[in-house]
Amino acid sequence: MARVDRGLLTVLTADGEQRVHAGSLLRGGSAPAVGDWVAVRGELAVALLPRRTAFVRTAAGRGSAPQVVAANVDLVLVVDSLAAPARLRRIERYLAVAWGSGAPPAVVLTKADLCPDVPAAVAQVAEDAIGVVVLPVSAVTGAGIEAVRGLLAPGCTAAMVGPSGVGKSSLANALAGRPVAATAGIRGDGRGRHTTTARQLHQLPGGALLVDTPGMRELALAGEDGLDDAFADVVALATGCRFRDCAHRTEPGCAVAAAIEDGELDPGRLLGWRKLQAEAHRQALRSDARARATETARLRALHRQHRARPGR
């Protein structure tokens, strides 16, 4: 599925692009998302096939429900810009959600032509992006584009995620070799402008597929999946703590605290890990509360139906 517009789906078939009605799929437990495979009968989508992977976001705020941004992706491209100092905590957040999707991530740092010291900026991000390739690119000069294309094998579906204005649409155009997404100029403060308004799947030369997503003002974790991968260095250090329930604060024999004191671990990494752990825990509690409320409402409805039967 290439695009979702309210009750209409744009699907890619053997006969080309087709617009179909979502029908009953919108009333199911999981709404169709870009990247989904659907069964089509005429002008109607009749079934949603099981997902292999899913990049899921949860908008911040009480009562918010998880939302599938892109489904069945083989690679998540976490995109940020080199036009400003690196936002390491933001990149960590995207990487945690990406790892939790079931697909491996890569970091793409755009606007390399606006960065005075690209190697230093890349090294700074790579130090936090444990086990993840970090690639600097410029859609203006073309530098690094071939390296990103090298990640997109035939049949691969990649999803670009990141905040507004970091250059996702320009990157999509560069990878496609033609304009497939609207772009806008840089603002006076050096930041990009928001242009993508809907998730869209593009076919790339060579047989890969690319999902372009709108910038996300908020990206809250839907669960703890992906945290251990995004903070593999902290997790590995924590196994050396004297106590299994070490909170990594003032406990004796804390390997994490020792690594920070020795300069082997950035204290910001520990703070970022704690913040995302707490956020994931709160979201889990909210999800449990929603599940309990749904089940309570279901039981009450059954009770009312039972009492309303004739003869009672």
C-alpha positions in Angstrom: 0.0 0.0 0.0 1.5 3.3 -1.1 -0.8 5.8 0.6 -3.8 6.1 2.9 -6.3 9.0 2.5 -9.1 8.6 4.9 -11.3 5.9 3.4 -9.3 5.5 0.2 -6.1 3.5 -0.3 -3.5 3.8 -3.0 -2.2 0.3 -3.7 0.5 -0.9 -6.1 -0.6 -4.0 -8.1 0.8 -6.0 -11.0 -1.2 -3.8 -13.2 0.0 -0.5 -11.7 -1.3 1.9 -9.2 -4.9 1.6 -8.1 -7.3 3.5 -5.8 -9.5 1.3 -3.7 -11.9 1.8 -0.8 -10.8 0.6 2.7 -14.3 -0.6 3.6 -14.5 -2.7 6.7 -10.7 -2.5 7.2 -11.1 0.9 8.9 -13.4 -0.8 11.5 -10.9 -3.5 12.5 -8.5 -3.5 15.4 -5.6 -2.1 13.3 -6.2 0.4 10.6 -4.2 0.1 7.3 -0.9 1.8 7.1 1.6 2.6 4.3 3.6 -0.5 3.6 0.8 -2.9 4.4 -0.1 -5.7 2.1 -3.9 -5.9 1.4 -6.1 -8.3 -0.6 -8.2 -6.4 -3.2 -11.4 -7.4 -4.8 -12.4 -5.0 -7.6 -12.4 -1.5 -6.0 -12.5 -2.7 -2.4 -9.7 -3.8 0.0 -11.1 -6.9 1.7 -8.3 -8.1 4.0 -5.2 -6.8 5.7 -2.3 -9.3 5.7 -0.2 -9.9 8.8 2.7 -7.5 9.3 6.3 -8.6 9.5 7.5 -5.3 11.1 6.0 -2.0 12.1 7.4 1.4 13.1 5.0 2.5 15.8 4.7 5.9 17.4 2.7 7.1 20.4 1.9 10.7 20.5 2.6 12.2 23.9 -0.3 12.8 26.2 -2.7 10.9 28.3 -4.9 8.4 26.6 -2.9 8.4 23.4 -3.0 5.2 21.4 -0.1 3.6 19.3 -0.1 4.5 15.6 1.6 2.5 12.9 3.7 4.9 10.8 5.0 2.4 8.3 4.5 -1.4 8.0 6.6 -4.3 6.6 9.8 -2.2 6.5 13.2 -3.9 6.1 15.2 -0.8 7.1 14.5 2.4 9.1 16.4 5.5 8.0 16.6 7.8 11.0 17.2 11.2 9.3 18.6 14.3 11.0 20.4 17.4 9.8 24.0 18.5 10.0 23.0 22.1 9.6 22.8 22.5 13.4 24.6 20.8 16.4 23.6 17.2 16.8 20.5 16.4 18.9 21.8 13.2 20.4 18.9 12.6 22.7 16.5 13.0 19.8 18.4 10.5 17.7 18.5 8.0 20.6 14.7 8.2 20.8 14.2 7.5 17.1 16.7 4.7 17.2 14.9 3.1 20.2 11.6 3.2 18.3 13.3 1.9 15.2 14.9 -1.0 16.9 11.5 -1.8 18.4 10.0 -2.0 15.0 11.7 -5.2 14.2 13.7 -3.7 11.4 17.4 -2.5 11.7 18.0 1.2 11.6 20.6 3.4 9.9 21.3 7.1 10.6 21.4 9.5 7.7 22.7 13.0 8.4 21.6 15.4 5.7 22.8 18.9 4.7 26.5 17.9 4.9 27.2 20.9 2.7 26.2 23.2 5.6 28.4 21.5 8.2 32.0 22.9 8.8 33.4 19.7 10.2 31.5 16.6 8.9 33.8 13.9 10.2 33.6 15.3 13.8 29.9 15.6 13.6 29.5 12.0 12.3 31.9 10.7 14.9 29.8 12.4 17.7 26.6 10.7 16.5 28.3 7.4 15.8 29.5 7.2 19.4 25.8 7.2 20.5 24.4 5.1 17.7 25.7 1.8 18.9 25.9 -0.8 16.1 24.3 1.5 13.5 25.9 2.8 10.3 26.0 6.6 10.2 26.1 8.2 6.8 26.5 12.0 6.0 24.8 13.1 2.7 24.1 16.3 0.8 21.2 16.4 -1.6 22.7 19.6 -3.0 26.1 18.2 -4.0 25.1 14.5 -4.2 27.8 13.5 -1.6 26.9 10.3 0.2 23.8 9.5 -1.8 25.4 6.4 -3.4 26.3 5.2 0.0 22.6 5.3 1.1 21.6 3.7 -2.2 23.9 0.9 -1.3 21.7 0.1 1.7 18.6 -0.2 -0.5 18.8 -3.6 -2.2 16.2 -4.7 -4.7 12.9 -5.6 -2.9 14.0 -3.7 0.2 11.4 -1.4 1.8 12.9 1.5 3.8 11.1 4.1 5.9 12.5 7.6 6.5 11.7 9.0 9.9 12.7 12.2 11.6 11.5 15.6 12.6 10.3 18.3 10.2 12.8 20.2 8.1 15.8 17.8 8.3 15.7 17.1 4.6 13.7 13.8 4.2 11.9 15.0 1.1 15.1 16.2 -0.6 16.7 12.9 0.3 13.8 11.0 -1.3 14.1 13.1 -4.5 17.9 12.4 -4.6 17.5 8.7 -4.1 14.7 8.5 -6.7 16.6 10.6 -9.2 13.5 12.6 -9.9 11.1 14.9 -8.0 8.8 12.6 -6.0 8.3 14.8 -2.9 7.7 18.6 -2.5 10.6 20.5 -0.9 10.9 24.1 0.5 13.8 26.4 1.1 15.8 26.8 4.3 14.5 29.3 6.9 16.4 32.3 8.1 17.6 30.3 11.2 19.1 27.6 9.0 16.3 25.1 9.7 14.3 23.4 6.9 10.6 23.8 6.4 7.8 21.2 6.8 6.7 20.0 3.4 5.5 16.3 3.6 1.9 16.1 4.8 1.1 12.4 4.3 3.0 9.1 4.4 3.9 8.1 0.9 5.6 5.0 -0.6 7.9 5.7 -3.6 9.4 3.2 -6.1 13.1 3.7 -6.5 15.4 2.8 -9.4 16.8 -0.6 -8.8 13.7 -2.1 -7.2 13.7 -0.7 -3.7 10.8 1.1 -2.0 11.0 4.1 0.1 8.4 5.4 2.6 8.6 9.2 3.1 6.9 10.3 6.4 5.8 13.7 7.7 8.0 15.2 10.4 6.9 14.2 13.9 6.6 16.9 16.6 6.3 14.2 19.2 7.6 10.6 19.2 6.8 8.8 22.4 7.7 5.1 22.9 5.0 2.5 22.5 6.9 0.1 24.8 10.3 -1.0 26.0 11.1 -2.9 22.8 14.2 -1.4 21.3 15.6 0.3 24.4 18.2 -2.4 25.1 19.4 -2.2 21.5 19.6 1.6 21.4 21.5 1.7 24.7 23.5 -1.5 24.3 26.6 0.1 25.8 24.8 1.1 29.0 23.1 -2.3 29.2 26.4 -4.1 28.8 28.0 -2.0 31.6 25.0 -2.6 33.9 25.8 -6.4 33.8 29.0 -5.6 35.7 27.2 -3.9 38.6 27.5 -5.6 42.1 23.8 -5.6 42.6 21.3 -6.9 40.0 18.7 -4.2 41.0 21.3 -1.4 40.8 19.7 2.0 40.0 23.1 3.4 38.9 23.0 6.3 41.3 24.9 5.9 44.6 25.1 2.1 45.0 28.5 0.6 45.7 30.1 -1.4 42.9 28.1 0.3 40.2 29.9 -0.3 36.9 27.9 2.3 35.1 28.8 5.0 37.6 32.4 3.9 37.4 32.4 4.2 33.6 31.0 7.7 33.8 33.6 8.7 36.4 36.4 7.3 34.2 35.1 9.2 31.1 34.2 6.0 29.3 30.5 6.8 29.2 28.7 10.1 28.5 26.5 10.8 31.5 23.9 12.0 28.9 23.5 8.4 27.8 22.5 7.3 31.2 20.1 10.2 31.6 18.6 9.5 28.2 18.2 5.8 29.0 16.5 6.5 32.3 14.1 9.0 30.6 13.0 6.6 27.9 12.7 3.7 30.4 10.4 5.9 32.6 8.4 7.0 29.5 8.0 3.4 28.3 6.8 2.3 31.7 4.2 5.1 31.9 3.0 4.1 28.4 2.7 0.5 29.4 0.5 1.5 32.4 -1.7 3.6 30.1 -2.0 0.7 27.7 -3.0 -1.6 30.5 -5.6 1.0 31.7 -7.1 1.2 28.2 -7.3 -2.6 28.0 -9.0 -2.8 31.3 -11.5 0.0 30.4 -12.3 -1.7 27.1 -12.9 -5.1 28.7 -15.1 -3.5 31.4 -17.2 -1.7 28.8 -17.5 -5.0 26.9 -18.7 -6.9 30.0 -21.2 -4.1 30.9 -22.6 -4.3 27.4 -23.0 -8.0 27.6 -24.7 -7.6 31.0 -27.1 -5.1 29.6 -28.0 -7.3 26.6 -28.6 -10.2 29.0 -30.9 -8.2 31.2 -32.8 -6.9 28.2 -33.7 -10.4 26.9 -37.5 -11.2 26.9 -38.6 -13.1 29.9 -36.2 -11.6 32.4 
